[in-house]
Amino acid sequence: MLPVSAEPSAFDVGPDWLPLPGAPRLTRAAGSLLREIQILDEHGERRIISIPAERPLTVFVDKRELVTLMTLGASPELLVVGYLCNQRLVASIEDIESVAVDWDVGAAAVKTRAGIHDLERKTARRVVTTGCGQGTVFGDMMQMLEAVRLPDAKVARIRQSTLHGMLEVMRQRNSVHRKAGSVHGCALFRGAEMLTFVEDVGRHNAIDTIAGWMAVHGVGGADKLFYTTGRLTSEMVMKAAQMGVPIIVSRNGVTAMGHGMASRLGMTLFGRAANRHFLCYTGFERFDSEPEPQRPPVRLVAG
């Protein structure tokens, strides 16, 4: 474990992950994560602290402006790839020839191999989501889920001990949030092993970046677990489902629409998960519970 004072990494992956043949060419334009500012505290003292370096990134697809994402910029190329995949604007990773990010102009230039068919219609309907910084979803969310097929509960499962292991990995993680706050973190696990981790100013950006990493490296979601510090809203459930991940763990809670969507898809949602505590909201059939003994109630003795 890195000491808290060490510079955190907002995007981290394990070794030995190679891009798929035919994956797009990507620049490596990770932005600076933190910016120092002077503050005045409650004691009247001036101090220097770090805050996340949020910045706009305007995405151009074949020279046409598509959207501006507010991002920390930890891995902007993968963010763009994941955004295009999760919005169903590209059918496969092979449709993208390259993604080039230039922070001098705050732009990501996407070049496709054969254009995006019917782009006008696909982007005509825009839904502003509950994502931090106001995320955007193009099209009808429920229609996007019609093609989703998640693995059977006999195949994709999680034990309570595995869940505890995941939470311990996240508890020990050196992070931008621990140093500066104001960001969300997401991680992809295989069992209690963390495969990749990313932080961004919005949880939807973080999950899109992980989706981009999975697409570029050909990583499937059927045997994976997804962790987020953000609340489990409909767009988070939808994106995890599109990534093929059937089990989500959150440090936060769940919304009614997120709960309903997960129930319909047969996904397992855990919320309020920290240390050894959690709530399982849906998909009990995927969860191998190992109940811990309840503590006896504290009896108050009158003096």
C-alpha positions in Angstrom: 0.0 0.0 0.0 1.3 3.5 -0.9 1.4 6.1 1.8 -1.3 8.6 1.8 1.1 11.4 1.0 2.3 9.7 -2.2 1.0 11.0 -5.5 -2.1 8.9 -6.3 -2.8 7.5 -9.7 -6.3 8.1 -11.1 -6.0 5.3 -13.6 -4.4 2.0 -12.8 -4.3 -1.4 -14.4 -2.4 -4.6 -13.7 0.4 -5.8 -16.0 0.3 -8.1 -19.0 -2.8 -6.6 -20.7 -2.3 -6.2 -24.4 -4.7 -4.5 -26.8 -6.7 -6.6 -29.2 -5.4 -6.9 -32.8 -7.2 -4.2 -34.7 -7.8 -2.0 -31.7 -7.7 1.8 -32.4 -4.5 3.8 -32.2 -4.6 5.9 -29.0 -2.5 8.8 -27.9 -1.4 8.8 -24.2 -2.5 12.3 -23.1 -3.2 11.8 -19.4 -3.7 15.2 -17.8 -2.3 16.5 -14.5 -4.6 15.2 -11.8 -4.3 17.9 -9.1 -4.0 21.6 -8.9 -2.7 23.5 -5.8 -4.7 26.4 -4.5 -4.5 28.6 -1.4 -7.4 28.4 1.1 -8.3 30.2 4.3 -9.5 27.8 7.1 -11.7 28.2 10.1 -8.7 29.2 12.2 -7.9 32.1 10.0 -4.8 30.3 8.6 -3.8 30.3 4.9 -2.8 26.9 3.6 -2.0 25.3 0.2 -4.2 22.3 -0.6 -4.8 20.1 -3.7 -8.0 20.0 -5.7 -8.9 17.8 -8.7 -8.0 19.4 -12.1 -11.4 19.2 -13.9 -11.2 20.2 -17.5 -13.5 20.1 -20.6 -12.8 17.6 -23.4 -14.8 18.1 -26.6 -15.2 14.9 -28.7 -15.2 15.2 -32.5 -16.2 12.1 -34.5 -14.9 12.3 -38.1 -14.6 16.1 -37.6 -18.1 16.5 -36.3 -18.6 17.8 -32.8 -20.4 15.3 -30.7 -20.3 16.1 -26.9 -18.2 17.9 -24.3 -17.2 15.8 -21.3 -16.0 17.3 -18.1 -13.2 15.0 -16.9 -10.1 14.7 -14.7 -8.3 13.4 -17.8 -6.7 10.3 -16.2 -7.1 8.3 -19.4 -9.1 10.4 -21.9 -8.7 8.1 -24.9 -10.2 5.2 -23.1 -13.0 7.5 -21.8 -13.9 8.4 -25.3 -13.8 4.8 -26.5 -16.0 3.7 -23.6 -18.4 6.6 -24.2 -18.9 5.6 -27.8 -19.4 2.0 -26.9 -21.8 2.6 -24.0 -23.8 5.0 -26.2 -24.1 2.3 -28.9 -22.7 4.7 -31.4 -20.2 2.1 -32.6 -21.0 -1.6 -33.0 -17.5 -2.8 -32.1 -14.1 -1.6 -31.2 -12.9 -2.3 -34.7 -15.1 0.5 -36.0 -12.7 3.1 -34.4 -9.5 3.7 -36.3 -7.9 6.2 -33.8 -8.5 8.6 -30.9 -6.1 11.5 -30.5 -6.4 13.9 -27.5 -4.9 17.4 -27.5 -5.2 19.3 -24.2 -3.9 22.5 -25.8 -7.3 22.7 -27.6 -9.2 20.5 -25.2 -10.3 18.1 -27.9 -10.5 14.4 -28.7 -10.4 13.6 -32.5 -12.0 10.3 -33.3 -11.5 8.8 -36.7 -13.7 5.9 -37.6 -13.0 3.3 -40.3 -16.3 3.7 -42.2 -18.2 6.5 -40.4 -21.1 6.1 -38.0 -24.3 5.0 -39.8 -27.3 7.2 -39.1 -25.5 9.4 -36.5 -28.0 12.1 -36.8 -30.9 9.9 -35.7 -28.9 8.1 -33.0 -28.0 11.4 -31.3 -31.3 13.2 -31.9 -32.8 12.2 -28.6 -30.6 13.4 -25.7 -31.4 12.5 -22.0 -29.6 14.5 -19.3 -28.9 12.0 -16.5 -28.2 12.2 -12.8 -24.5 11.8 -13.4 -22.2 14.3 -11.7 -21.6 17.1 -14.1 -24.8 16.1 -15.9 -24.1 13.1 -18.0 -25.8 12.5 -21.3 -27.4 9.4 -22.7 -28.5 9.3 -26.4 -31.6 7.4 -27.4 -34.0 5.3 -25.3 -32.4 3.7 -22.4 -34.8 0.7 -22.3 -34.4 0.0 -26.0 -30.6 -0.2 -25.4 -31.1 -3.0 -22.9 -33.2 -5.2 -25.2 -30.0 -6.9 -26.6 -28.3 -7.3 -23.2 -27.8 -10.9 -22.2 -26.2 -11.5 -18.8 -24.8 -14.8 -17.6 -26.9 -17.2 -15.6 -26.9 -17.0 -11.8 -25.2 -20.4 -11.6 -22.2 -19.0 -13.5 -21.9 -15.5 -12.2 -21.9 -15.5 -8.4 -20.2 -13.7 -5.4 -19.5 -15.0 -1.9 -19.7 -12.8 1.1 -16.0 -13.4 1.8 -15.2 -12.2 -1.8 -17.2 -9.1 -1.2 -15.3 -8.4 2.0 -12.0 -8.9 0.1 -13.1 -6.3 -2.5 -14.0 -3.8 0.1 -10.7 -4.2 1.9 -8.8 -3.6 -1.4 -10.7 -0.4 -1.9 -10.2 0.7 1.7 -6.5 0.5 1.3 -6.4 2.2 -2.1 -4.3 5.4 -2.4 -6.6 7.7 -4.3 -7.2 11.2 -5.6 -10.3 11.3 -3.4 -8.3 10.6 -0.3 -5.9 13.4 -1.1 -8.3 16.0 -2.6 -11.9 14.7 -2.5 -14.5 15.7 -5.1 -14.1 12.7 -7.4 -15.7 9.3 -7.9 -13.8 6.0 -8.2 -14.8 2.9 -10.2 -13.0 -0.5 -10.3 -13.3 -3.8 -12.2 -12.7 -7.0 -10.2 -12.2 -10.6 -10.9 -13.1 -12.1 -7.5 -11.2 -10.0 -5.0 -8.5 -9.2 -7.5 -8.7 -5.6 -8.8 -8.0 -5.5 -12.6 -8.4 -1.8 -13.2 -9.3 1.3 -11.3 -10.1 4.9 -12.4 -11.2 8.1 -10.8 -13.0 11.0 -12.5 -15.1 14.0 -11.6 -18.2 12.1 -12.6 -19.0 8.4 -12.0 -20.4 8.0 -15.5 -16.9 9.1 -16.9 -15.2 6.6 -14.6 -17.4 3.7 -15.8 -17.0 4.7 -19.4 -13.2 4.7 -19.0 -13.4 1.1 -17.7 -15.7 0.2 -20.6 -13.1 1.6 -23.0 -10.3 -0.4 -21.3 -12.4 -3.6 -21.5 -13.2 -3.0 -25.2 -9.6 -2.2 -26.2 -8.2 -5.3 -24.4 -11.1 -7.7 -25.2 -12.0 -8.2 -21.6 -15.5 -9.8 -21.1 -17.7 -8.9 -18.1 -19.4 -12.2 -17.4 -17.0 -13.3 -14.6 -16.3 -9.7 -13.3 -17.5 -7.5 -10.5 -17.9 -3.8 -10.8 -17.3 -1.4 -7.9 -18.3 2.3 -7.7 -18.2 5.0 -5.0 -21.3 6.6 -6.7 -24.9 5.9 -6.2 -26.6 3.2 -8.3 -28.7 5.1 -10.7 -30.3 3.9 -13.9 -27.5 5.0 -16.1 -24.9 3.2 -13.9 -26.9 0.0 -14.0 -27.5 0.3 -17.7 -23.8 0.8 -18.5 -22.7 -2.1 -16.3 -25.2 -4.3 -18.0 -24.0 -3.2 -21.5 -20.4 -4.1 -20.3 -21.8 -7.6 -19.5 -21.1 -7.2 -15.7 -23.9 -8.8 -13.7 -22.8 -7.7 -10.2 -22.3 -4.2 -8.9 -21.0 -3.0 -5.5 -21.4 0.6 -4.4 -20.3 2.6 -1.4 -23.5 4.6 -1.9 -27.2 3.8 -2.2 -29.6 3.0 -5.1 -32.4 4.9 -6.8 -35.8 3.4 -7.6 -35.2 3.4 -11.3 -31.8 1.8 -10.8 -33.3 -0.9 -8.6 -36.1 -1.6 -11.1 -33.8 -1.9 -14.0 -31.4 -4.2 -12.2 -34.4 -6.4 -11.1 -35.6 -6.6 -14.7 -32.1 -7.7 -15.9 -31.4 -10.1 -13.1 -28.4 -8.1 -11.8 -27.2 -8.2 -8.3 -26.7 -4.8 -6.6 -24.9 -4.2 -3.3 -25.1 -0.7 -1.7 -23.9 1.0 1.5 -20.9 -1.3 1.2 -17.9 -0.4 3.4 -15.7 -2.4 5.7 -17.8 -5.4 6.5 -21.2 -3.8 6.1 -23.5 -3.9 3.0 -27.1 -4.1 1.8 -28.0 -6.5 -1.0 -30.8 -4.8 -3.0 -31.4 -7.2 -5.8 -30.3 -10.5 -7.3 -30.1 -12.5 -4.1 -29.8 -15.7 -6.2 -26.3 -14.7 -7.2 -25.1 -14.2 -3.6 -23.6 -16.9 -1.4 -24.3 -15.4 2.0 -22.0 -16.2 4.9 -23.9 -14.4 7.7 -21.9 -13.0 10.5 -23.2 -13.3 14.1 -25.2 -10.3 15.2 -23.9 -8.5 18.2 -26.0 -8.8 21.3 -28.0 -5.6 22.1 -26.4 -3.3 24.7 -28.3 -3.3 27.9 -28.3 0.0 29.8 -28.2 -0.4 33.6 -29.9 2.3 35.6 -27.6 4.1 38.0 
